[in-house]
Amino acid sequence: MMAGDVVGIWEVALSDGVYRVEFEHGTTTGKRVVWINGQEVLRRDWMFKLVGKETFTVGGMETKATVNIEAVSGFTYEYTLEIDGKSLQKFIDNRSKVTKTWVMQVDGVDCRIVLEKDTMDIWFNGQKMETEGEFVDDGTETHFTVADHECCIKALSSGKKRAGIVHYLMVDGEAVPGWTD
């Protein structure tokens, strides 16, 4: 897949999947290569300027990403990744506030379900799901189907001002333990 000049590896969790971003920097040639999930998405050979930025997109929704290359001292460089104009850590912190993720098995297959709280969009293993929402006495329910299984995400008040709304995933009427990324 790659040569030995990989200097940065980052995991980026988006609604449509988790992406592994790898950055290759040839400090003698100036070469810059970006790999996403093992596929080359950007290559620049024979760059004379060793510092700078490389911008590309990640995922099906083409989320903007930038690798920043900065000289620390001499021929030592620091590499940072920005997603949507934010440092990776700020992006992750923000995502944990606006999404809820469940990882589970359905019929023996690993599944990742992501709820985007601001839009109420639901993603199943990278595919945006068709949903039907309804108001119920104690909150809302968003219904969708996964491989002949009836699924529902319930949004209910926690009863606590600081906790706000809590989201529960139900598959065939059974609650699924939650995990947030």
Beta strands, then each sheet from edge to edge (+ up, - down):
strand 1: 6-14
strand 2: 17-25
strand 3: 32-36
strand 4: 39-44
strand 5: 52-58
strand 6: 63-73
strand 7: 76-83
strand 8: 86-87
strand 9: 99-106
strand 10: 109-116
strand 11: 121-124
strand 12: 127-128
strand 13: 132-136
strand 14: 139-146
strand 15: 149-157
strand 16: 165-171
strand 17: 174-176
sheet 1: 1+ 2- 3+ 4-
sheet 2: 5+ 6- 7+ 8-
sheet 3: 9+ 10- 11+ 12-
sheet 4: 13+ 14- 15+ 16- 17+
end
